Amino acid sequence: MRIIRFAPFLLSWCTIFADEPPRASSQIEGLATLPDRTEELVTALETANGSLNLTAGNYRITRPLEIRLHQKRRTHIRSSDGPVTIIMDGPGPAFRILGSHEGTASPHTFEPATWNESFALIEGIEILGNHPEADGIELIRCVQPTISRVAIRWCRHAVRIAERNRNVLISDVHLYENSGVGIFLDDVNLHQINISNSHISYNREGGIVVRDGNVRNLQIANCDIEGNMPGDDTPTTAANVLIDISKAATSPQISIAEIAITGCTIQHSSNYGGSKYDEVAPGGANIRILGNKETLIDSVTIHGNVVSDTSVLVEVQHAMDVNFTGNAFFAPNPDFFHVKDSERVILNGNTFNPRQFERPGRIEFIRSRQCIMTANTLRGLATTDHAILISQCKDMSMTNNLISESSGGIRVENSTGIRVKDWTVSNMLRETPFLILDEESEVIE
């Protein structure tokens, strides 16, 4: 039965009754055999001034449901009485929300119509992709859009944020097993976005990806972000969290800064990939921060996370003022940290331990300056060359750390102004000097 009716208590809402859900195995069977509800839902959106109140069931659509807020005022899309699944059986996003905001987050830049269309809300629904170019949700020129209690699976990109947006909230979502990116900030001008309390896992091209654009005030908190890279032997540069302007053309419009990643589990997919751990997602990382020579990513704090199980756990290039404090790093394959062409990168109060694995676990600073490594513990680094490499660096402070049960120490190459002081060195596994430096280097002990 398919009936369209108006909810008597909300004139701006439309209640849609769904087809009976098909019985499912590991994936829903017969998705393409469900009736196409696109036109019905488009009519409902037009009738209800851009909002949908959906009854429990499955709704198959074959083109995006596009909501133009400057025509429809604000929109709410939600379930009225139980589980709702939208099956996107065509290219593009299931929901495309288009606002009209061209200003900043400052109130005086808002047009009156923008306030009327603010707070687009999508909550309490599931979106499944049944087309290789199907996406979940797309936000363009929105203010205060909120996505909550939403599950998106089998799409390309789960959530894509493009052009210009302000004050975005994404919380309590499950973005799982998509072929592209979980949350994709795609060359967007966006200040103020909070991503919290969510599972973002097994998205093949990355978990949370910021590529190009002008982004400020990105907060990622209390999330589980896992396995967002190929689950096979495909070489990759994907990461669970990727901040990337490395290939952007030089432009004052390209700038990323003011990022906080706090209280998350960020890990997989390598060591725990089974007996062929070295063939799973080679090149993958947990956190990649990639600026470029002209524009450094800056003002980043990464605190209180559990980070493990990728080819390199963290990669930082062309960045400044990046602070890693109080994190637990384990199971690298092979390395913990690569820092290149950066300045004022701080590693403070972290633990580095391969745990049950035998891994080199190297930490490398290359062509960097004014970096600090202090109050960290390093255990069980099974390196044949060095645990920590400082190469072509200047004015670095490496003090008050503890290293134990490891087979290598610090190697300094072509670097000056390097302070190495007050290390506790315990139960080293081979008799080699803890500190090795070449003739071009200057170390202050």
C-alpha positions, 0 to 999 in steps of 0.5 A: 500500500502506498498512500500520501497524506498530510499529518494533521498537526503539522501542515509543513510535513508530509507522511509517506507510507512505505512498501513492506520491507523485503527480507534480507540476507547479508545485503538486501535482496532484490533492491532493484525490484522495489517500485521507484518512489522518486516521483512520489517523494518529490511530490511530497517534498513540494507539497510539504514545503521541503520536509519529509515525515516517513513511515517505517519501511523501504523507499527506492529512489533513482535520482537525488531528492534535491531540497532548495532551501531558499525556495522551501525554507528549512527542512526536516527529514526523519522517520515518523514511527520506525526504521526507514531505509532509503535505497539510492538506485541511481547516481548522485546523493540520495539527499542534496540540501542546497542553501543560499548562504554566501557569508561567514559564520558572523551574524552580520553576514547573514541575509534574512532568508538564510536564517529562515532556511537554517538548521536543516535536519536529517535524523533517524534514517538509513541510506543504502547505495545500489549504484556505483555512483550513489552517495548518501547526503550532500550539503551545499551552502547550508547553515547549521545543517545537522545529521544525527542518528543516520546510517549510510552503507554501500554508497560511494561517499556517505556524506559530502560537504561542498562549496560553502557551509557553516556550523555543521553538526554530525553526530551519532552516525554509522558510516560503514562499508562505502566505496569512497569516503565516510565524511568528505569535505570536498574543496569546501569553504567551511568554518565550524564543523563538529563530528562526534560520537560516531562509527566511521569504518571500512570506507575504502577511500578514507574515513574523514577526508578534508581535501583542499578548500578553506577549513577552520574549526574542525573538531573530531571527538569520541569517534571510532574510526577504523579500516578506512582504506582497502581491505586487500593488497591494493597500494593506497594513500588513504587514511582514517583521517586525511587532511590534504592540500598537498596537490592544491594550486597556490591560492589564498583561498586554500588554507586549513587550520584549527583542528582538534582530534580528541578521544577517538579510537583510530586504527586498522587495517594491517597487523590485524589483517590475518597471516598476510598482514603485510599485504593489507592496505600497504601505504595506509595511515591513521592520520595524514596531515599534508600541506604544501610548500606554500601553504602549511596546515597549522594549529592542530591538536591531537589528544587522548586517542588510541592509534594503531595498526596501519603501515605508518600510524601518523604522517605529517608533511608541510605543517606547523604547530601540531601537538600530539599529547597523551595518545597511545600508539601501538602496532605500527607496520612498520613505523610510528611517525613520519614528520617531514618539512614541518615546524613546531611539531610536538610529541608529548606524553605519548606511549609507543609500543608495538605490543604483541608485534615485532615491528621497527616502530621508527619515528622520523623527523626529516627537514624539520625544525623547532620540534619537541619530543618529551616525556614519551615512553618507547618500548620494544622497537625492533629496528635494525637501524634507528628508533628515532631519526633526525635528518636535515633538521635544526633546533630540535629538543629531544628530552626526558623520554624513556626507551626500553627493550629496543634495538636502536636509539637516536641517529642524527644526520646533517642536523644542528642545534639538536638537544638530546638530554635526560633519556632513560635507556633500559634493557636495550637488545643490542650493544650499539651506541644509543646516540649516533651522529655524523660529522655534519651534525651538532648535538647538545647533551 
